[in-house]
Amino acid sequence: MPDPEAKLISEAKRYLKRTYGEDTVAMTVTRNAVQEGNGTLAVDCTVAVGGERSDWSKVFHFDRDAIVAMDYRRR
């Protein structure tokens, strides 16, 4: 059986690349409140853009298995 959290992480990484051009270097889930495709996934992550790395805490908001918003703050 596929890991449902792995699917959420994969979607979050795709969202960061597609929306912000960020390459995910590392991502750790700090809270998973997604149930049946709805809710929030909180992560601490390191991303790279143009060779520069930065550390962030991000919260992805899911609605019907799709990310509809993201909150973030630099760590």
N, CA and C atoms as an extended XYZ file, in Angstrom:
225
Properties=species:S:1:pos:R:3:atomname:S:1:resname:S:1:resid:I:1 pbc="F F F"
N         0.848       -1.185        0.000 N   MET     1
C         0.000        0.000        0.000 CA  MET     1
C         0.891        1.245        0.000 C   MET     1
N         0.615        2.214       -0.876 N   PRO     2
C         1.439        3.422       -0.937 CA  PRO     2
C         1.329        4.252        0.342 C   PRO     2
N         2.418        4.929        0.665 N   ASP     3
C         2.464        5.797        1.839 CA  ASP     3
C         1.740        7.105        1.509 C   ASP     3
N         0.600        7.403        2.157 N   PRO     4
C        -0.143        8.621        1.830 CA  PRO     4
C         0.644        9.899        2.126 C   PRO     4
N         1.502        9.876        3.148 N   GLU     5
C         2.303       11.062        3.458 CA  GLU     5
C         3.328       11.320        2.357 C   GLU     5
N         3.870       10.268        1.771 N   ALA     6
C         4.832       10.423        0.678 CA  ALA     6
C         4.188       11.142       -0.503 C   ALA     6
N         2.916       10.861       -0.762 N   LYS     7
C         2.194       11.535       -1.846 CA  LYS     7
C         2.064       13.033       -1.557 C   LYS     7
N         1.777       13.382       -0.304 N   LEU     8
C         1.655       14.790        0.079 CA  LEU     8
C         2.990       15.512       -0.066 C   LEU     8
N         4.065       14.867        0.359 N   ILE     9
C         5.405       15.458        0.251 CA  ILE     9
C         5.762       15.678       -1.210 C   ILE     9
N         5.480       14.691       -2.036 N   SER    10
C         5.759       14.804       -3.463 CA  SER    10
C         4.984       15.969       -4.078 C   SER    10
N         3.727       16.118       -3.701 N   GLU    11
C         2.912       17.221       -4.204 CA  GLU    11
C         3.469       18.561       -3.727 C   GLU    11
N         3.923       18.636       -2.477 N   ALA    12
C         4.499       19.872       -1.945 CA  ALA    12
C         5.769       20.253       -2.704 C   ALA    12
N         6.621       19.275       -2.988 N   LYS    13
C         7.855       19.537       -3.742 CA  LYS    13
C         7.537       20.030       -5.149 C   LYS    13
N         6.552       19.414       -5.804 N   ARG    14
C         6.147       19.852       -7.148 CA  ARG    14
C         5.602       21.278       -7.102 C   ARG    14
N         4.809       21.581       -6.077 N   TYR    15
C         4.236       22.919       -5.921 CA  TYR    15
C         5.342       23.969       -5.794 C   TYR    15
N         6.346       23.687       -4.965 N   LEU    16
C         7.446       24.636       -4.779 CA  LEU    16
C         8.207       24.861       -6.083 C   LEU    16
N         8.444       23.805       -6.832 N   LYS    17
C         9.175       23.917       -8.096 CA  LYS    17
C         8.349       24.691       -9.120 C   LYS    17
N         7.085       24.312       -9.266 N   ARG    18
C         6.210       24.920      -10.268 CA  ARG    18
C         5.906       26.386       -9.943 C   ARG    18
N         5.643       26.686       -8.681 N   THR    19
C         5.186       28.021       -8.297 CA  THR    19
C         6.328       28.997       -8.043 C   THR    19
N         7.420       28.516       -7.440 N   TYR    20
C         8.499       29.408       -7.026 CA  TYR    20
C         9.848       29.087       -7.654 C   TYR    20
N         9.935       28.014       -8.428 N   GLY    21
C        11.208       27.619       -9.024 CA  GLY    21
C        12.194       27.083       -8.003 C   GLY    21
N        11.678       26.630       -6.855 N   GLU    22
C        12.543       26.135       -5.777 CA  GLU    22
C        12.821       24.643       -5.936 C   GLU    22
N        14.081       24.271       -5.793 N   ASP    23
C        14.463       22.865       -5.721 CA  ASP    23
C        14.521       22.488       -4.248 C   ASP    23
N        13.854       21.412       -3.878 N   THR    24
C        13.832       20.971       -2.486 CA  THR    24
C        15.088       20.172       -2.179 C   THR    24
N        15.889       20.660       -1.237 N   VAL    25
C        17.106       19.977       -0.804 CA  VAL    25
C        16.760       18.981        0.300 C   VAL    25
N        15.915       19.403        1.238 N   ALA    26
C        15.489       18.542        2.349 CA  ALA    26
C        14.105       18.985        2.796 C   ALA    26
N        13.298       18.007        3.245 N   MET    27
C        11.959       18.329        3.744 CA  MET    27
C        11.597       17.335        4.845 C   MET    27
N        11.209       17.882        6.004 N   THR    28
C        10.799       17.068        7.143 CA  THR    28
C         9.392       17.476        7.555 C   THR    28
N         8.491       16.526        7.629 N   VAL    29
C         7.121       16.807        8.057 CA  VAL    29
C         7.118       17.038        9.565 C   VAL    29
N         6.536       18.160        9.986 N   THR    30
C         6.420       18.464       11.413 CA  THR    30
C         4.998       18.241       11.925 C   THR    30
N         4.021       18.289       11.010 N   ARG    31
C         2.630       18.007       11.386 CA  ARG    31
C         1.839       17.666       10.125 C   ARG    31
N         1.131       16.567       10.184 N   ASN    32
C         0.287       16.159        9.067 CA  ASN    32
C        -1.158       16.121        9.547 C   ASN    32
N        -1.938       17.113        9.127 N   ALA    33
C        -3.352       17.173        9.492 CA  ALA    33
C        -4.232       17.039        8.249 C   ALA    33
N        -3.732       16.350        7.237 N   VAL    34
C        -4.506       16.118        6.017 CA  VAL    34
C        -5.277       14.813        6.177 C   VAL    34
N        -6.577       14.905        5.998 N   GLN    35
C        -7.437       13.720        6.053 CA  GLN    35
C        -8.361       13.743        4.850 C   GLN    35
N        -8.380       12.633        4.126 N   GLU    36
C        -9.225       12.495        2.941 CA  GLU    36
C        -9.002       13.643        1.960 C   GLU    36
N        -7.733       14.060        1.814 N   GLY    37
C        -7.370       15.078        0.830 CA  GLY    37
C        -7.547       16.513        1.260 C   GLY    37
N        -7.980       16.741        2.508 N   ASN    38
C        -8.227       18.099        2.996 CA  ASN    38
C        -7.486       18.332        4.308 C   ASN    38
N        -6.934       19.552        4.463 N   GLY    39
C        -6.241       19.891        5.703 CA  GLY    39
C        -4.896       20.528        5.422 C   GLY    39
N        -4.005       20.462        6.415 N   THR    40
C        -2.708       21.118        6.295 CA  THR    40
C        -1.563       20.144        6.537 C   THR    40
N        -0.472       20.417        5.840 N   LEU    41
C         0.777       19.676        6.003 CA  LEU    41
C         1.849       20.695        6.347 C   LEU    41
N         2.421       20.596        7.556 N   ALA    42
C         3.476       21.511        7.990 CA  ALA    42
C         4.824       20.828        7.823 C   ALA    42
N         5.796       21.574        7.289 N   VAL    43
C         7.130       21.022        7.059 CA  VAL    43
C         8.198       22.042        7.428 C   VAL    43
N         9.386       21.537        7.738 N   ASP    44
C        10.604       22.336        7.762 CA  ASP    44
C        11.378       21.893        6.538 C   ASP    44
N        11.869       22.851        5.768 N   CYS    45
C        12.558       22.461        4.545 CA  CYS    45
C        13.713       23.401        4.221 C   CYS    45
N        14.614       22.865        3.414 N   THR    46
C        15.702       23.636        2.826 CA  THR    46
C        15.468       23.610        1.331 C   THR    46
N        15.470       24.793        0.721 N   VAL    47
C        15.265       24.887       -0.719 CA  VAL    47
C        16.433       25.644       -1.347 C   VAL    47
N        16.587       25.449       -2.651 N   ALA    48
C        17.643       26.136       -3.390 CA  ALA    48
C        17.036       26.813       -4.613 C   ALA    48
N        17.469       28.044       -4.836 N   VAL    49
C        17.091       28.795       -6.030 CA  VAL    49
C        18.348       29.489       -6.525 C   VAL    49
N        18.721       29.220       -7.759 N   GLY    50
C        19.906       29.867       -8.322 CA  GLY    50
C        21.170       29.588       -7.536 C   GLY    50
N        21.266       28.410       -6.943 N   GLY    51
C        22.459       28.045       -6.185 CA  GLY    51
C        22.464       28.516       -4.743 C   GLY    51
N        21.513       29.349       -4.366 N   GLU    52
C        21.411       29.841       -2.989 CA  GLU    52
C        20.438       28.973       -2.204 C   GLU    52
N        20.855       28.529       -1.026 N   ARG    53
C        19.996       27.715       -0.160 CA  ARG    53
C        19.414       28.557        0.963 C   ARG    53
N        18.197       28.194        1.379 N   SER    54
C        17.568       28.866        2.513 CA  SER    54
C        16.669       27.872        3.245 C   SER    54
N        16.469       28.126        4.543 N   ASP    55
C        15.682       27.244        5.409 CA  ASP    55
C        14.344       27.899        5.740 C   ASP    55
N        13.272       27.108        5.642 N   TRP    56
C        11.921       27.618        5.822 CA  TRP    56
C        11.062       26.657        6.625 C   TRP    56
N        10.052       27.214        7.276 N   SER    57
C         8.929       26.440        7.803 CA  SER    57
C         7.749       26.806        6.914 C   SER    57
N         7.085       25.793        6.357 N   LYS    58
C         5.988       26.039        5.425 CA  LYS    58
C         4.793       25.184        5.812 C   LYS    58
N         3.608       25.726        5.563 N   VAL    59
C         2.363       24.995        5.793 CA  VAL    59
C         1.593       25.003        4.479 C   VAL    59
N         1.359       23.806        3.950 N   PHE    60
C         0.616       23.643        2.706 CA  PHE    60
C        -0.839       23.342        3.043 C   PHE    60
N        -1.748       24.051        2.384 N   HIS    61
C        -3.180       23.870        2.601 CA  HIS    61
C        -3.743       23.050        1.440 C   HIS    61
N        -4.294       21.883        1.772 N   PHE    62
C        -4.842       20.974        0.769 CA  PHE    62
C        -6.365       21.046        0.749 C   PHE    62
N        -6.915       21.028       -0.457 N   ASP    63
C        -8.356       20.925       -0.662 CA  ASP    63
C        -8.576       19.921       -1.787 C   ASP    63
N        -9.206       18.817       -1.487 N   ARG    64
C        -9.450       17.745       -2.460 CA  ARG    64
C        -8.158       17.309       -3.150 C   ARG    64
N        -7.140       17.041       -2.353 N   ASP    65
C        -5.840       16.522       -2.800 CA  ASP    65
C        -4.970       17.532       -3.548 C   ASP    65
N        -5.391       18.780       -3.635 N   ALA    66
C        -4.600       19.801       -4.330 CA  ALA    66
C        -4.189       20.889       -3.342 C   ALA    66
N        -2.987       21.428       -3.532 N   ILE    67
C        -2.532       22.543       -2.700 CA  ILE    67
C        -3.193       23.815       -3.210 C   ILE    67
N        -3.884       24.505       -2.311 N   VAL    68
C        -4.601       25.720       -2.682 CA  VAL    68
C        -3.974       26.974       -2.071 C   VAL    68
N        -3.082       26.800       -1.098 N   ALA    69
C        -2.412       27.940       -0.461 CA  ALA    69
C        -1.205       27.425        0.312 C   ALA    69
N        -0.315       28.361        0.652 N   MET    70
C         0.859       28.009        1.448 CA  MET    70
C         1.230       29.189        2.335 C   MET    70
N         1.493       28.903        3.601 N   ASP    71
C         2.033       29.893        4.532 CA  ASP    71
C         3.503       29.551        4.738 C   ASP    71
N         4.327       30.552        5.022 N   TYR    72
C         5.757       30.276        5.177 CA  TYR    72
C         6.420       31.327        6.056 C   TYR    72
N         7.521       30.898        6.666 N   ARG    73
C         8.383       31.837        7.396 CA  ARG    73
C         9.803       31.285        7.351 C   ARG    73
N        10.738       32.194        7.259 N   ARG    74
C        12.145       31.801        7.197 CA  ARG    74
C        12.615       31.336        8.567 C   ARG    74
N        13.471       30.299        8.569 N   ARG    75
C        14.032       29.801        9.825 CA  ARG    75
C        15.457       30.293        9.956 C   ARG    75
